């Protein structure tokens, strides 16, 4: 069973406690939401890179040439 650390800052005592079913469900939901957000972010970055490559191809420029022009 997954656990968490509980630290009492006033005493410095650290206790390892098993997670409740709700905490486990929340951790799984958070992990799923993070994975979905990461996948969306990666897809958007890939789409942007593909669009940039298509524009450069239409202009007949390489990535380095575009950097020189814009930089």
C-alpha positions in Angstrom: 0.0 0.0 0.0 1.4 3.5 -0.8 2.5 5.7 2.1 3.1 9.3 2.8 5.4 11.0 5.3 3.8 13.2 8.0 6.3 15.6 9.7 5.4 17.3 12.9 7.4 20.5 12.6 7.1 21.4 16.3 8.7 18.1 17.4 10.6 17.0 14.3 8.9 13.6 14.5 8.4 12.0 11.1 5.7 9.3 10.7 5.0 7.1 7.7 1.3 6.7 7.2 -0.6 4.6 4.6 -2.6 6.6 2.1 -6.4 6.4 2.3 -8.4 5.1 -0.7 -9.4 8.7 -1.4 -5.8 9.9 -1.4 -4.8 7.0 -3.7 -7.7 7.9 -6.1 -6.7 11.5 -6.0 -3.0 10.6 -6.7 -4.1 8.5 -9.7 -6.4 11.3 -11.0 -3.6 13.8 -10.7 -1.2 11.5 -12.5 -3.8 11.0 -15.3 -4.4 14.7 -15.6 -0.7 15.4 -15.8 -0.2 12.8 -18.5 -3.0 14.3 -20.5 -1.7 17.8 -20.1 1.8 16.7 -21.1 0.5 14.8 -24.2 -1.5 17.9 -25.2 1.6 20.1 -24.7 3.8 17.8 -26.8 1.2 17.6 -29.6 0.9 21.4 -29.7 4.7 21.7 -29.8 4.9 19.2 -32.6 2.1 20.9 -34.6 3.9 24.2 -34.2 7.2 22.7 -35.4 5.4 21.1 -38.4 3.8 24.4 -39.3 7.2 26.2 -39.0 8.8 23.6 -41.2 6.0 23.9 -43.8 6.4 27.7 -44.0 10.2 27.4 -44.3 9.8 24.9 -47.1 7.4 27.2 -49.0 9.9 30.0 -48.6 12.7 27.7 -49.6 14.7 28.5 -46.4 16.5 26.3 -44.0 16.1 26.6 -40.3 19.5 28.2 -40.0 18.7 30.7 -42.7 15.5 31.7 -41.0 17.4 32.2 -37.7 19.8 34.5 -39.4 17.0 36.5 -41.0 15.0 36.8 -37.7 17.9 36.9 -35.3 
